[in-house]
């Protein structure tokens, strides 16, 4: 089954890939292959897929850790950023610097589309 073109962030962030996640749940974890970076994946209803963190303002340098004691605080910081965008869309596309598709957050929260200026109703 191909991945959905877009997902809505559920606002739920796990410290690992859970067995029974909800669609739009995110898992943040130390990178595979013993890389010194925090990575993220998002559940699309069938599979865990890569989630690019740059759109959340988390660059490669800001998700790097030197010691295992750095991992927990760094994961909590990244989790709080993702949680703050609950209800926002992510899109399955190619990041600018990659040949591999990932879910990408484009930095526009859903709430910015539904806000109504009360003065425009008068």
N, C-alpha and C positions, 0 to 999 in steps of 0.2 A: 504494500500500500504506500503510495507516495505521501510525503509529508504535506500537511496543510500549508497553504501559502502564507497565512497569518494566524497568530494565536493571541489570546488575551492573557496577560500576566495575572495569575491567580492571587499573587501577594503572599504565597506560601513558599518559603525557602527551607530546604533540607540540607543537613551537613553531609549528605551522601545520596546516591540514587536509591530511593525507596522502592519497596516491592509493590505497594498499592498507591501510587501517586494520583493526583488529579490532573486533568488537562491544564496546562499553564503553570504547573508547579516547577520550581527551579531547584536544582541541586548544585551546590558549590562544594568544591573539593580540591585538594592538592592535585596538580596535573599528573597525567599518566607518564610513565617512563622516568619517574623520579625527577621531573623538571621542577625547578624552584619557583613555580608560579601557581596561583589559584586559578582554576578553570571553572566553567559553569556549563550546565546542560539544562535543557527544558524538556518536559514531557509533552508529547504531541498527541497523546491518546493511544499510541501504539509503541513508540520508541522514545528513548532519551536521545536528544539531538543536541549538537553543540550550540551554545549561546554566546555570541560575541559580547564582551563586556565594555567595549569602547564607547558605545552609545550611552552608557550609564556614567560616563566620566571616569572609568577605571582603565587606565592605560597599562601596558605591559609592565612598566616600571613600578607602578603603584600596586600591582598584584604579586610582586616578587617577595619572597621571604628568604632569609638567610639561615634561620634556625627554626627548629620545630616549635619552639615557644612563640614564634611570631605568627604561626598559622591561625590559631583561634581568634585573636584580635582582628587579624586581617579579614578572615571569613565573616566575622560579625559586622565589620564596617561595610564590606561588599553586600552582605545580605540586607542591611538597613537601606542601602541605596536602591536595591531591586524592589524591596517591599514598598518603598515610597512611591513606586510607579504602578501599584496595583491597579488593574483595569486598563493599562496601556497596551497597545498592540506591538507585537514583534513580527518581523517579516522574514520568510525563508528566502535568502538571497546570497549573493557573493559579496563579502566585505571588500572594500577597496584594495586591501593588501593581501588578498587570498585567492587561491584557485579552488577552494573548497567551500561549499555552501554551508551557511550557519543561519541561525535565527539572529536577526539584527534589530536592536532598538534604535529608532531614529531620533530619539530625544524629544518627542512631542507627546506629552501625557494626554490621555483620553479626556480628562476633565477640561482641557483647554477648548475642546470642540463643543462641549455642552454648556459652557457658562453663558448665561444670558444677562445682558445689561438690563436691569429693571427699568431704567429710564427710557429704553427703546420701546417699552410696552405702553407708554402713555400717549 
